Amino acid sequence: MTRARPGRGKPLENNNLPANPPSTGAAARGLQAEEDGQESFRHELEPHGLLGRLERYGWPTLRYLTQTEVHTYAFSVAANYLLSLCPLMVLLLTLVRRVFHSQQMYNVVLQLLHDYLPSNQDFVIRNLQYLASVRGRGQILSLVMLFITSTGIFLPLEVALNSVWGFSKNRSYIMNALVAVMLALGCGSLALLSVYLTAENLKFLGFAIGGGNFVFRGAAFLVMKAFALITTIAIYFLIYWLLPNGKVPVRAVLPAAIATGLVSEAAKYVYILLLPWLNFQEVYGPFSVSVTLIFWSFWSGMLLLGGAYLSAAEHVDRVEAQRASAAEE
């Protein structure tokens, strides 16, 4: 049985399926068409299980990630992420110290930052603490820079996600800036909520089992990682769901957000293990810290775009299989 592409033929009646479901963009459609030309559609329904999904979508996703425009989007995101990291951390440290007046939350932010950074953690954290402790225009300028750089992150991401989902029209610059600011505020709020919940749970653990012992340190690490991972998945979900300039089904992007969050966490430790072999210090000298961060940001952007492509391709197959099954009934 050969698949028909989405949007072709007459829409089926009373099957609760959209007449024109979102399809992958031109580049992604070309990859899928080539794959379909090599092998006929063998499944009436979507492939079941992890191995089935890897077999069906793994190779097309890797081919999508080798496209030049995808690398362009990822490098643009990486550059602006590097510019936004310092203002974000300065504002977060300032909020937990001067607004919430919580030393516990402040320590959690430092621990999370130490765990998140792939290298030179002490150097980066020491300088961020200094910037956050200085009273003056630094915090206001950090907020302004965060709004500017968030637009630089989300604008190329919107273009990329619109291409993946087949939405032909991008938002205007003003509308994209507004969406970027809302997403930046949403992601920042999620991060702050995660810090608060982590601090409260650590406080409870301290009362329950005592602080400073091996059991407490192990439990604290697990609690911190759990909340950080949940926050990462929630941020990926917001980006996948809200950033494209069109309606994207929650069912399509939630599994992709979970998978991308888990893979990115594992990829971070792989990257840390590879850093001694990459030896950025020998090549870039004092700029090795920035290079380390921008390379990690680039690979994170690639993972994000790969997860978006995977969710769109799987959703299109699911809709086509449902239409085919409804047509045979």
N, C-alpha and C positions, 0 to 999 in steps of 0.2 A: 504494500500500500504506500503510495507516494504522498508526501505532505504537500498541502497547499500553503502558500505564504499567507500571513495574517492580512486581513483586509480585502482579500479577493473573494469574489462570489457574493451571493446574497446573504445577508445576516439571517441567522436562524431565529425562529420565533419561539418565545416562551422558554428560553434556555438560560435566561439571566446572565448571558454573556454580552459584553459590549460589542457593538457592531464593528468598531474599529479599535481593537485592543492595541496597546502600545507595542511597537516592534523595535528591534534593535536598529541602530543607525546604519548609514550607507556602508561604512567600512565593515562593521560587524555583520551586516546582512550578506556582504560578499563572502566573508569567511564561512558563514553558515551555509550559504548556497553551494560553495565549493565542497564542504564536507558532505552535504546532502547528495551532491552529484557523484561522490565516490562510494557512498553507501546508502542504500534505501532506508527509510524510516522503519525500524524493526519493532517499535513498541507502540502499542495502542495508547498507553498512558505514560506518564513521566517515569524515568528510570528510578528504581527503588534502591535505597541503600547508598552508602558512601562510595563503594566501588563502581556502582552503576553511574553515579553522577560524574565521577572522575573520568570514566571511560567515555561518557557522552560529551562532557563539556571541558575537560581538562586541556586537551590539545587546542581547540578553538580559543580558549581563554589565553593560553600561552602565546598563540599567534597574534591575538589582539594586542597583548602587552609588548610585542616587538614592533608595533607600528610607530612611525616617527612622531606623529601628533600626540600619541600617548606619552612618550618620553618628554615632549615639550610641555605638556600639562603638568607632569610630575615634577620636572625641574622648576617650573614656575611656582608650584605649591611649596616646594622645598625652600626656595629662596625667601619667599614671604613668611613661611613658618619660622625660619631662623630669625627674621626681623621681629616677629611677634612674640617669640618665646620669652625674651627678657622683660618686655612690658607686662606680659601676662603674669609672670612670676612675681614681679615687683608689686603689682596691684593685689595679687592674692596674699602675699606676705603682709602687705600693709593692712588689708581688710581684717585678717585674723588677729593681728596684733592691736590695731588701733580702734577697730569697730567691735569685734567680738571679745577682745581682751582675753584671749585664750592661749595660754602657753602650750597646752596640749595640742590644739589645732595647729599652732605654729610648728611644733616638732613633727607632727604628721606630714605637713607640707614638705619639710626638709627631708624626711625619710622617703616620701614618695618621689621627690625630685632626685634624691640619691639613687633610688632604684630605677628611675626612668632614664636618666642620662647614661649613654653607653660608655663614656670615659670622662676623665678629668672632673669628677664629681665635686671634689673638695674645692678646687679652684673656682668653678662656676658658682657653687652654692655660697662660698665666702663673699664673692663680689655681689651676688644678688642680695645677700643679707645687708651688705653695706648700703646698696642703693635704696633698699626699702627702709632703712633706718634714718636716712637723711630727710629732714623735713624741708619742704619747699615746693618748687614747681615740678619736681621729678615725677611725682605721682600723676599730676595733671597731664604732663607731656606723655607719660606712659599710656594713659587712657586714650589720648588723641592718636598716638602711634598704633595702638591696638586696633582702633577702628579703621585706620588707613590700611594696615597690613592684612586685616581680616578680609577686606575687599579684594586684596591681591591674592588671597588664598581661595576664596569662594567663587570669584569670577571665572578663572580657568576651569575650576571644578564643575561649575554649572554648564559651561560649554561642553565639557567632556561627558557629563551625565546626560545632557540633552541629546548628544550624538548617540550615546549608547541606547537610550530609550526611543530614539526616533522622533523627538520633538524638534521640529524644524526652526522654531522661533525662540531666540534667546531674550531674556529680559533686557530692558534698557539699563544703562549704567546706573542711573539713579535708583531704579527698582532693585537691581542686583546689590547695590550698596546697602539699601534698607534691609534686604533679606540677609546680607552678610552680617550686619550689625545685630540683627535679631538672633541669628545662629551663634554669633560670638557671645552674646549675653546668655543664650540658652546653654551653650557648652561651658561657659564660666560658672553659671549657676549649678550645673551638674557637678562640676569639679568641687565647688565650695560645699555642696551638700554631701558629696562623698567624703570630704575632709572632716566635716562635722560628725557624720555617722561613724567614721572610723575612730575619731577621738572619743566619742561617747562609748563605743564598744570597748576600746582599750581601757577606758576608765573603769568600766564594769569588770573587765578581766582582772584589772589590778585589785579591785575589791574582792573578787572571787578566789583568785589563786595567788595573789601577791605579786608584786612587781620585782623585776630584776633577775628572776631565776630563769632557768633554761626553758621550762614549760611556758612561761609567760612570753618569752622572746619568740618561741616558735609559734604560739597561738597568735601573737600580735602580728607577726609576718603574714600568716595566712589570712587574717582578717583584713589587713591592709591590701594584700594582693587581690582578695575577693572583691572588695569595694572598688578598687582601681580598675579591675577587669570589667566589672558591671558598668562603670562609668564610661570606659572606652567603647564598649558595645553600644551603649545608649547614644554616644556622640556619633558613631558610625551610622546608627539608625536615623538620627535626625538629619544627617547629611544626605543619606540615600533617599529619604522620604520627602523632605521639604525643599531641597535645593533644585531638583529638576523643574523646568518650567512647564509642568503638566502634572496630571494626577497619576501617582504611582501607587500600586496596591501595597498595603502593609504586609500581606502574606508573601509578596515577592521579595521585599527588602529585609524583613526581620531575620530570616535564616542567613542571609548574606552578611548582615551586620554581626551576628553571633560568630559566624565562621571567620570573618575578617578580623574581629577582635581577638579570637583565640590564635589565629595564625600570626598576627602581628606581634603578639606577646611572645610566642615561640621564636619568631624571626629575630626579635631583639636580642635574645640570648645567643642565637647563632651568630649574629653580627658582632656581639661582644667577644665571642670566641675567635672570630676571624681578625679582629683588630690588630693583634700582634703581628700577623702575617701581612696585613695591609701597610703597617708602619707609616702612618701619615706624618708622624713627628719628623722622620728623616727627610721626607720630601717637602713638607710645608713649614716646618719649623714652628714658630710661634702661632701660626695660623691653623695648626692641626686641630685645635678644639672646634673651630668653626667648620672645618672640612669634615670632621667626624660627624657633627650634627647635621650638616646639609646632606651628606650621603645617606644617613639614616632617615632623614625626612624624605629624600627621594624614593627610597625603597618603601617607605610607609605609603607614599602617594601612589606608587605602582600597585601595592596591595589593595588600596582603597578602590582604584579604578578596575582592578581585576575582579574584585568582589561585585562591583556594580555591573560589569559585563556578564558575569555568571548569573546574577539574579535576573537580569533582563532576558538572557537567552533561555533560562529555565522557565521563566514565566510565559514566554512566547510558545514554547513547546507544550506547556500545560494547557494553554488556551486552545491551541490547535488540536491537541488530543481530545479535549472536551467537545470541541465542535465536530470532530470526526465521529466520536462516539454518538453524539446526539443526531448526526445525519443518518447514521445506520439504524437508529431505532424507529 
